[in-house]
Amino acid sequence: MRHLQRTIKAVIYEGDESGYVGSCFDLPVVTQGKTLDEVVSNLKEAIELHFEGEDPAEMGYVENPAILITYEVDAVYARA
């Protein structure tokens, strides 16, 4: 029996020009948005569209997997 993933892992980071970019690690899904709320909403919609009409198990996922999103930030160092 094949183990199915329960979580889709994604990362959000600041775009080069402006706004934010959201990208999945194991799915070919990338999107963007002007705000964090917009990019999260767009990411969820893009994932739904990716799975539309497909059997999630064939892609290695359970039905209705959770989405785990990490937000990348630049390191800031205190100056003395």
Secondary structure as UniProt FT lines:
FT   STRAND          5..14
FT   STRAND          20..24
FT   STRAND          30..33
FT   HELIX           36..51
FT   TURN            52..53
FT   HELIX           56..59
FT   STRAND          61..71
//
